[in-house]
Amino acid sequence: MNKEINCPLNYTMNLIGTKWKPLILFHLLEGGLRSGILQKQIQGISNKMFTQTVRDLEKDGLISRKVYPVVPPKVEYKLTTRGKSLEAILRSLDQWGLDDSQK
């Protein structure tokens, strides 16, 4: 049997436990954002890492990507229902970071 499935924490960390995934998910909690705006909100992420990370999140069903047929191209990302289910976890991590950094 797959050990990853037997440990819920391991499963979750494999799903969202990279450097950039929680940040992207957190910034989408307030609603959909255009690709360029979202990327600018994530300090230090390269174009390559941004693209790879949003593709992974989309593949895992945590965000959706909508392409508008306009020039210049407009791409918007938003949380799916599955992604929204992580809100309490993401907000708790944010609050923990705030509290711990002020000690």
JOKA-V25233 format. One record per helix or strand of 3 or more residues. SS is the DSSP state (alpha for helix, beta for strand). FROM is the first residue (numbers start at 1). TO is the last residue. Records with the same first field share a line. If there is no record, write none. Layout:
# JOKA-V25233
SS = FROM-TO ; FROM-TO
This chain:
# JOKA-V25233
alpha = 3-6 ; 8-16 ; 21-27 ; 35-41 ; 47-59 ; 81-84 ; 87-101
beta = 63-68 ; 74-79
